[in-house]
Amino acid sequence: MEGSGERIFGTFFRRPVGGGTYAEYVTVPATNALAPLPQDLDPAVAAALPTAGMTALQLVESLGTAQSVLIVGASGGVGSFAVQIARAAGKRVIPIGRGDSLAEADALIDLVSADRSSFEANARYAPLAFNTNYVSADPAQNFGLKGSRELLVRLASMVQSGDLEVPIGRRVPLREATDVFAGHGPGKTVIIM
Ligand SMILES: NC(=O)c1ccc[n+]([C@@H]2O[C@H](COP(=O)([O-])OP(=O)(O)OC[C@H]3O[C@@H](n4cnc5c(N)ncnc54)[C@H](OP(=O)(O)O)[C@@H]3O)[C@@H](O)[C@H]2O)c1
């Protein structure tokens, strides 16, 4: 943080003041989810954590005491974190990729369905179900991330303790940032300033 020298990481739910965030310096409202960057945490790893990591952590915590969980879209950004966090919490995880059949479980995290009927078909397999695309008629099933400093601190600590692995696929210098939008392979893409 300019002035204090504190290194921080996080995500901007409240828009930066002025332009976007491809800048060396950016001014953001302090009400964003921001946390100190631990000394021994790779800044690229910290950059890859916030939105997907907080979403996964908060989703898994929404499952309460459910013992088993279906995760549809398990190989994606949120899914790959949710699989690890749910397993670390002692849950039996059933990862669902393209073409996989669903089986009954205590809970469902649907990261893929883009319409109500698709989500409803998946939700038949579990008494407790959430989607991330706001497609359910039941607002309680529509998960919306509420990011916080506390969630970021916990995620950083899970990475430091080895409970959470952050799959970084590419580290791209800022001058090549436009290439990122041409698509990318598995894992997170991080732009290095
Ligand atoms: N509500 C919230 O607060 C919130 C927060 C974060 C994210 N989101 C939303 O959550 C969704 C997931 O985010 P993400 O970052 O994880 O996306 P992502 O990285 O694109 O991952 C989506 C994953 O789903 C897989 N997939 C696609 N179609 C599938 C199918 N029919 N069956 C099984 N798996 C399938 C994809 O596999 P392929 O690689 O084979 O395509 C990919 O691995 C997005 O729609 C995002 O906008 C919402």
Ligand as a Chemical Component Dictionary entry (heavy atoms), coordinates in Angstrom:
data_LIG
# 
_chem_comp.id                   LIG 
_chem_comp.type                 NON-POLYMER 
_chem_comp.pdbx_formal_charge   0 
_chem_comp.three_letter_code    LIG 
# 
loop_
_chem_comp_atom.comp_id 
_chem_comp_atom.atom_id 
_chem_comp_atom.alt_atom_id 
_chem_comp_atom.type_symbol 
_chem_comp_atom.charge 
_chem_comp_atom.model_Cartn_x 
_chem_comp_atom.model_Cartn_y 
_chem_comp_atom.model_Cartn_z 
_chem_comp_atom.pdbx_ordinal 
LIG N1  N1  N 0  -22.152 -15.933 -7.760  1  
LIG C1  C1  C 0  -20.891 -15.665 -7.435  2  
LIG O1  O1  O 0  -20.609 -15.027 -6.411  3  
LIG C2  C2  C 0  -19.798 -16.180 -8.324  4  
LIG C3  C3  C 0  -18.456 -16.082 -7.928  5  
LIG C4  C4  C 0  -17.479 -16.632 -8.760  6  
LIG C5  C5  C 0  -17.844 -17.242 -9.957  7  
LIG N2  N2  N 1  -19.151 -17.277 -10.318 8  
LIG C6  C6  C 0  -19.574 -17.988 -11.547 9  
LIG O2  O2  O 0  -19.329 -19.372 -11.313 10 
LIG C7  C7  C 0  -19.081 -20.016 -12.557 11 
LIG C8  C8  C 0  -17.802 -20.831 -12.463 12 
LIG O3  O3  O 0  -16.703 -19.958 -12.330 13 
LIG P1  P1  P 0  -15.233 -20.479 -12.641 14 
LIG O4  O4  O 0  -14.341 -19.322 -12.438 15 
LIG O5  O5  O -1 -14.969 -21.724 -11.894 16 
LIG O6  O6  O 0  -15.342 -20.812 -14.207 17 
LIG P2  P2  P 0  -14.360 -21.680 -15.095 18 
LIG O7  O7  O 0  -12.958 -21.566 -14.577 19 
LIG O8  O8  O 0  -14.647 -21.332 -16.517 20 
LIG O9  O9  O 0  -14.801 -23.181 -14.811 21 
LIG C9  C9  C 0  -15.968 -23.751 -15.304 22 
LIG C10 C10 C 0  -15.706 -25.247 -15.366 23 
LIG O10 O10 O 0  -16.912 -25.915 -15.682 24 
LIG C11 C11 C 0  -16.605 -26.910 -16.641 25 
LIG N3  N3  N 0  -17.808 -27.228 -17.400 26 
LIG C12 C12 C 0  -18.345 -26.534 -18.423 27 
LIG N4  N4  N 0  -19.466 -27.135 -18.844 28 
LIG C13 C13 C 0  -19.634 -28.235 -18.087 29 
LIG C14 C14 C 0  -20.612 -29.255 -18.019 30 
LIG N5  N5  N 0  -21.659 -29.260 -18.840 31 
LIG N6  N6  N 0  -20.483 -30.207 -17.079 32 
LIG C15 C15 C 0  -19.439 -30.203 -16.221 33 
LIG N7  N7  N 0  -18.469 -29.270 -16.229 34 
LIG C16 C16 C 0  -18.578 -28.297 -17.150 35 
LIG C17 C17 C 0  -15.515 -26.303 -17.486 36 
LIG O11 O11 O 0  -14.811 -27.321 -18.156 37 
LIG P3  P3  P 0  -14.099 -27.028 -19.564 38 
LIG O12 O12 O 0  -12.752 -26.492 -19.184 39 
LIG O13 O13 O 0  -14.055 -28.361 -20.179 40 
LIG O14 O14 O 0  -14.909 -26.034 -20.319 41 
LIG C18 C18 C 0  -14.680 -25.627 -16.423 42 
LIG O15 O15 O 0  -13.755 -26.522 -15.842 43 
LIG C19 C19 C 0  -19.024 -18.906 -13.611 44 
LIG O16 O16 O 0  -20.279 -18.865 -14.269 45 
LIG C20 C20 C 0  -18.805 -17.648 -12.808 46 
LIG O17 O17 O 0  -19.334 -16.519 -13.459 47 
LIG C21 C21 C 0  -20.125 -16.760 -9.541  48 
# 
loop_
_chem_comp_bond.comp_id 
_chem_comp_bond.atom_id_1 
_chem_comp_bond.atom_id_2 
_chem_comp_bond.value_order 
_chem_comp_bond.pdbx_ordinal 
LIG N1  C1  SING 1  
LIG C1  O1  DOUB 2  
LIG C1  C2  SING 3  
LIG C2  C3  SING 4  
LIG C2  C21 DOUB 5  
LIG C3  C4  DOUB 6  
LIG C4  C5  SING 7  
LIG C5  N2  DOUB 8  
LIG N2  C6  SING 9  
LIG N2  C21 SING 10 
LIG C6  O2  SING 11 
LIG C6  C20 SING 12 
LIG O2  C7  SING 13 
LIG C7  C8  SING 14 
LIG C7  C19 SING 15 
LIG C8  O3  SING 16 
LIG O3  P1  SING 17 
LIG P1  O4  DOUB 18 
LIG P1  O5  SING 19 
LIG P1  O6  SING 20 
LIG O6  P2  SING 21 
LIG P2  O7  DOUB 22 
LIG P2  O8  SING 23 
LIG P2  O9  SING 24 
LIG O9  C9  SING 25 
LIG C9  C10 SING 26 
LIG C10 O10 SING 27 
LIG C10 C18 SING 28 
LIG O10 C11 SING 29 
LIG C11 N3  SING 30 
LIG C11 C17 SING 31 
LIG N3  C12 SING 32 
LIG N3  C16 SING 33 
LIG C12 N4  DOUB 34 
LIG N4  C13 SING 35 
LIG C13 C14 SING 36 
LIG C13 C16 DOUB 37 
LIG C14 N5  SING 38 
LIG C14 N6  DOUB 39 
LIG N6  C15 SING 40 
LIG C15 N7  DOUB 41 
LIG N7  C16 SING 42 
LIG C17 O11 SING 43 
LIG C17 C18 SING 44 
LIG O11 P3  SING 45 
LIG P3  O12 DOUB 46 
LIG P3  O13 SING 47 
LIG P3  O14 SING 48 
LIG C18 O15 SING 49 
LIG C19 O16 SING 50 
LIG C19 C20 SING 51 
LIG C20 O17 SING 52 
# 
